[in-house]
Amino acid sequence: QVQLVESGGGLVQPGGSLTLSCAASGRTFSIYPMGAMGWYRQAPGNQRELVADITSGGDTNYADSVKGRFTISRDNAKNTVYLQMNSLKPEDTAVYYCNGRRMIGVILQEYWGQGTQVTVSS
């Protein structure tokens, strides 16, 4: 069984910074390593949307709304993905979810964290 555990959310003023972390745990990573990992967010009344993702090789992809402000990175040895968020805006307020995907044979398995609240407000 795979678990994704997020940390680092909280309340921050506009223009401030936060770093989110997501650690994946499981007993089969040595056999079936985690592939792409990413961060999604969902604000009240909105659909869940991609914020950023990163492949196991380090290729990154960002939503236009966060380009230049957010940076995604990962530590493959620790099965951990990070999201450094700078110049935060009130519209970044949302629950942020960690996502991970890996292939087990020919089957794509997808995993989600429980979510962490980020609130940007003065």
Secondary structure, DSSP 8 states (H G I E B T S, - for coil): --EEEEE--EEE-TT--EEEEEEEE-TTTTTS----EEEEEE-TTS--EEEEEE-TT--EEE-GGGTTTEEEEEEGGGTEEEEEE-S--GGG-EEEEEEEEEEETTEEEEEE---EEEEE--
